Amino acid sequence: MAMETKERGYVRLPAFLERGFSDLRREVVARRRCSMCGTCAAFCDKIRIEDGEPGFIEDYDTVCGLCYTVCPRTFMPRAEIEQKIFGEVSIGNDVLGIYRACYEARTKKGDIREKGQDGGVVTSILAYALETHAIDCAVLTTANGDWRPRTEVARDYEALKEGAGTKYTLYPSVIGVREAQEEGCNAIAFVGLPCQIQGLRKAETANANQPYELRIDDVKLLIGLFCTENYNEELLDFVNEHVPLERVKKFDIKGKELLVYDDDGEVISFSLADLEGFVGDGCSVCTDFTAELADISVGSVGSAEGWSTVIARTERGDEMVRGASESGYIEVRAINAEGLELIKRLAMKKRKRGEEAGL
Ligand SMILES: Cc1cc2nc3c(=O)[nH]c(=O)nc-3n(C[C@H](O)[C@H](O)[C@H](O)COP(=O)(O)OP(=O)(O)OC[C@H]3O[C@@H](n4cnc5c(N)ncnc54)[C@H](O)[C@@H]3O)c2cc1C
């Protein structure tokens, strides 16, 4: 990173100029480190994600280097990104990243409570942000009746509710940011996994007058989800052999089990140990449990049943959490010390696992 130069407040990364898609393919895809976040395809219209990996749609490579630069699995200029978005840099053992406040929270809206994964907080904060025109849409990962994920550009309360709930399936959701812009949105919220937040933050940080088709400045709010790991679509085929997916109401991971709730109120559980073969290849090198670069991070670990853990990181994120609370969208209370310790333990575990796998 010694060659980096500052330009108009942004960090210009040397790799941008030197590496192309063939390098990305060799260093990330071939080494099974791709997380399927979708950032490369969101920024470059010559890349498509097919059969679980990114590919160039034209038979040439360029030296543009955009895909290599925004990929969260190539290099991570963490300190530069933190400095830009938080105005400070975390220290090595600061395993939760930089934050202003950490709460337990849950929705106060009955209809969101029914659809939400945990406390329905993500959906409620987005509803507040839409109502106050802080955003004009939210890019969500939703699922149709058979649980195959897709992106949805949600512009109203009903569409936000449709997107609620966790889909434990890899999907290149960042491409939804491009879709939102194509639909004319310019104040976009994005909800996604730590790798997806990292990709978007890399783009934001490296935004030195480059000819992006995707206007990163239109992304106004990043809500990151806690994530231990994610699963490929074959998990859905496996579950379907035990319970038809159209009968599944909800998936959840509790402790060491995947729980599948069906429409009769039955719960079928699978040991996570038996599902290891379905874990995404690129998850093994990830070191980020709590989406440390998001404006707001949300997860279930650390909070009581029916509540979510909410980490407000940036000024904007903090404003949104407080605003949603003051306007009656969510209720918040201080997280207890035990909950916080548990999150730190899991974050440390993931960091170590990722660092070892990345060597
Ligand atoms: C793959 C995955 C793994 C997770 N692992 C953990 C974990 O180990 N520990 C933990 O505490 N929490 C984990 N979470 C987060 C947790 O499941 C809830 O998403 C979180 O607590 C928010 O709950 P909520 O009720 O506030 O969200 P809701 O109001 O229900 O909203 C959920 C939001 O998540 C988005 N979303 C759902 N699936 C995906 C997806 N595949 N990719 C991108 N966005 C998606 C939806 O668009 C929606 O906006 C994980 C989430 C995912 C998607």
The ligand as an ORCA input file, in Angstrom:
! r2SCAN-3c Opt
* xyz 0 1
  C     -26.458    -15.576      5.104
  C     -26.760    -14.945      6.435
  C     -26.075    -15.377      7.556
  C     -26.324    -14.786      8.815
  N     -25.607    -15.216      9.914
  C     -25.816    -14.639     11.105
  C     -25.074    -15.069     12.248
  O     -24.213    -15.958     12.154
  N     -25.322    -14.462     13.455
  C     -26.259    -13.463     13.586
  O     -26.447    -12.943     14.671
  N     -26.971    -13.023     12.495
  C     -26.777    -13.591     11.283
  N     -27.486    -13.168     10.184
  C     -28.422    -12.022     10.338
  C     -29.816    -12.440     10.799
  O     -30.243    -13.632     10.179
  C     -30.856    -11.331     10.481
  O     -30.770    -10.984      9.119
  C     -30.610    -10.060     11.273
  O     -30.675    -10.351     12.655
  C     -31.662     -8.981     10.943
  O     -32.894     -9.384     11.428
  P     -34.159     -8.424     11.293
  O     -35.345     -9.142     11.839
  O     -33.809     -7.082     11.827
  O     -34.224     -8.296      9.694
  P     -35.500     -8.188      8.720
  O     -36.283     -6.982      9.072
  O     -36.180     -9.500      8.618
  O     -34.732     -7.893      7.327
  C     -33.819     -8.818      6.804
  C     -33.049     -8.151      5.685
  O     -32.007     -9.021      5.278
  C     -31.883     -8.994      3.871
  N     -31.374    -10.306      3.444
  C     -31.931    -11.512      3.676
  N     -31.179    -12.493      3.143
  C     -30.123    -11.893      2.565
  C     -29.009    -12.366      1.842
  N     -28.812    -13.674      1.594
  N     -28.123    -11.462      1.371
  C     -28.293    -10.150      1.586
  N     -29.333     -9.631      2.289
  C     -30.238    -10.499      2.762
  C     -33.288     -8.728      3.370
  O     -33.217     -8.031      2.158
  C     -33.902     -7.855      4.475
  O     -33.759     -6.499      4.155
  C     -27.281    -13.739      8.927
  C     -27.977    -13.314      7.768
  C     -27.722    -13.899      6.549
  C     -28.461    -13.394      5.316
*
